[in-house]
């Protein structure tokens, strides 16, 4: 498991980190869903959770939320997702 949540949009001049290995299958995995605080994000992530479980056999989904879109997730939220999940989806909506 990667020891950080990676931003796929770029690295602002920093050396890129190696990406976590791709999961071969989602069956039996634990997936973290991070709601970043946009309106209806929870509705979007409800549907993502439903699909992950029904179509892809994900066994558990861990839901966490940031306080707002402009503020980072608290360290304990990030650590819980990183430590307890096989993969993480950061979700937005509007």
N, C-alpha and C positions, 0 to 999 in steps of 0.2 A: 504494500500500500504506500502510495506517495505520502510524504510527510508534510504536504501543503496542498491547498486547493489552488489549481492553476488557472490563470486567466488566458483563454485561447486567443485573445485579440492582440497580444503583443507583450513585449517585455521592456519597453522604454529604455533601450540601450543596455539593459542588463544581459548577461549571458543567459540563454534559455536553459531551463531545467529539463531534465529528461522527463518525458511523460510516463505516467503509470502504465504498466502493461495492460493491453486490452483484455477484457474478460472474454473467455471463450463461449460462455453461456450464462444467461441470467438466472436459470433455474436454481432455486435453493439459495440465492444470494440475499444479502441485506443491502438495500439501496437507500441512501439519504436524499431527502428532498429539502432544499433550502429555499424558503419563501423570502424574497428580498424586499417585500413590503409594498409593491405596487398594488393598486386596486385590482381586485379579482384574482390576484395571484393564487390565493388559496383555492379558488374554484378551478383554475387551470391545473394546479398540482393535485387536487382531488381526482381529476380525470386521468392524469399521468399515473397516479398510484393505482387506480382501478385497472388501467391497461397493463402496467407492469406485472400486476398479480395475475390477471385473467389470461393475458396472451403470452407472457414470457416466463411465468412460473416463479416470479420473485416471491420469496417466502416472508420477508419482513421489509417494511418501509419505516424509516425513522424520519419524522417530520420536525424540522426546526425552522426558526424565523429570525430575520434581522429586525432591528427596531424600526428601520426606515430604509428606503432605497439609497439615501445619501450617507448612511452610516455603516461601517463595517460590522460584520457579525462579531459578537463577543468571543473572546478566546475560548471560553468553555463550550460555546456552541460549535465553533470550528473543531476543537479537539474531540468532542463527542462524535461528530460526523466522521472525522478522519479515523478515529480509533475503532468505531463500531460498525462502519459500513464498508462494503466491497467497492462501491462506486457512489458518486454524488451527482445529483442533478440540481442545478441552480435555476429556479423558475421565475419567469416574469409574466406579466399580463397587464392589460390596461382596458 
